[in-house]
Structures are given as structure tokens and as C-alpha cells.
């Protein structure tokens, strides 16, 4: 939900009918975010549950690292929805060496039969970072997808139905680029999806965003 009115769009049933739903399975099992009524939960670092996996790596991932309060449609979030970029590192089980680093992206939004899904970006395609106003780092998302929530809420007063919508993707970068991003003094980010792209200038970035990345890098990557 944002503090902006949005134009009428197609119904939820029609959107489902044209195949907007994709089952995007993620390589590391991503923990669910703890969004609250008034914003993201406290940033924390978790190890993904790999007790039943024979994968040669273990994964550590940040949680609740929202990029900005600004929404793709231009409003301001007053709850825990939004675009999140969770840092992750995959380490070899055998020797603990880094196998890969990157980010798990997820856009927590909703779709409504009255307003459509104005804050949806579609299936994530790519992300670009501008670090300290000059250095550019770009990456493509893999295993991108989108999925509706388990339930549909009906509003008898407005005669509308709504559901949560989650758009996800994985982006891998080099350790050197991860270090540069985590140690940035300022950063601008552009995320491109199959439906639209959205840009966050330095002034839009959440105050905790870079602090969280620096903490993750120091604890799990350096």
C-alpha cells in the first residue's frame, strides 16, 4: 500500500488468465521476510536450511534489507512492502571457501481487481549500481519469477479482491564488486523487470541499506 491513488486496471482473474503467474524456484532457499505494519523488520543474517540437501555449498543470507521507501509507482510505502535486496554468500562445505556472492531480490507487493498491481515490476531482469557517483556494476537476474500469495482477500464494500504478489530473482556479482557495493558511501540503483524499470537515486536509498550491506560483508564475506 502506498500514499498514492492509482488508476483502474484489469481484474485479478484476467491477469491470472493471461499468465502473469510464474513459479520461480530459487537456488538457495530464501527465508521469508519479516515485514511489519510500519516497515521492514530488523536486519539479520541467517543460514538457509540445508539439512536435507546434498548441495556442496552452504548459504548465508541477509534479511529485511529494503532498498527504499519509494515505490515503483512513485508513492511512499507506509508498511513493509517494497523492493528488497538481500546479500548472500555461498561457501563450499568442504573448505569454507567462497563459491559465489550476490543478492536475492524480492519485490513484496499486491494485486487488486480495482487498482491492478501498480508497484509490480514483472519478472526481474537486471540490476545496475552506481557507486559513489562513478563506478558502475551491473548484473542479470537468474531464476526470476513471480507468485501470488496463498489466499485471496475479498472486500464486500468495494466488491474487489486482492492478493499478495512476490517477484523474485538472483543476481551474482564478483567478490570485488560486492566489496565495492558494501563499502560505498553513496549508491544509486536501477532495477529492470519485464513490466517496468524503477530507479532509486542516492537520496531515495534507505538509511540502513548500505549499513546492512557493510555489516553482512564484514561478518560473512571478508
Residue, then its C-alpha position, 0 to 999 in steps of 0.5 A: x500500500x502506498x500514499x498514492x491513488x492509482x488508476x483502474x486496471x484489469x481484474x485479478x482473474x484476467x491477469x491470472x488468465x493471461x499468465x502473469x503467474x510464474x513459479x520461480x524456484x530459487x537456488x538457495x532457499x530464501x527465508x521469508x521476510x519479516x515485514x511489519x505494519x510500519x516497515x521492514x523488520x530488523x536486519x539479520x543474517x541467517x543460514x538457509x536450511x540445508x539439512x536435507x540437501x546434498x548441495x556442496x555449498x552452504x548459504x548465508x543470507x541477509x534479511x529485511x534489507x529494503x532498498x527504499x521507501x519509494x515505490x515503483x509507482x512513485x508513492x511512499x510505502x507506509x508498511x513493509x512492502x517494497x523492493x528488497x535486496x538481500x546479500x548472500x554468500x555461498x561457501x563450499x562445505x568442504x573448505x569454507x571457501x567462497x563459491x559465489x556472492x550476490x543478492x536475492x531480490x524480492x519485490x513484496x507487493x499486491x494485486x487488486x481487481x480495482x487498482x491492478x498491481x501498480x508497484x509490480x515490476x514483472x519478472x526481474x531482469x537486471x540490476x545496475x549500481x552506481x557507486x559513489x557517483x562513478x563506478x558502475x556494476x551491473x548484473x542479470x537476474x537468474x531464476x526470476x519469477x513471480x507468485x501470488x500469495x496463498x489466499x485471496x482477500x475479498x472486500x464486500x464494500x468495494x466488491x474487489x479482491x486482492x492478493x499478495x504478489x512476490x517477484x523474485x530473482x538472483x543476481x551474482x556479482x564478483x567478490x570485488x564488486x560486492x566489496x565495492x557495493x558494501x563499502x560505498x558511501x553513496x549508491x544509486x540503483x536501477x532495477x529492470x523487470x519485464x513490466x517496468x524499470x524503477x530507479x532509486x537515486x542516492x537520496x531515495x536509498x534507505x538509511x540502513x541499506x548500505x549499513x546492512x550491506x557493510x555489516x553482512x560483508x564484514x561478518x560473512x564475506x571478508 
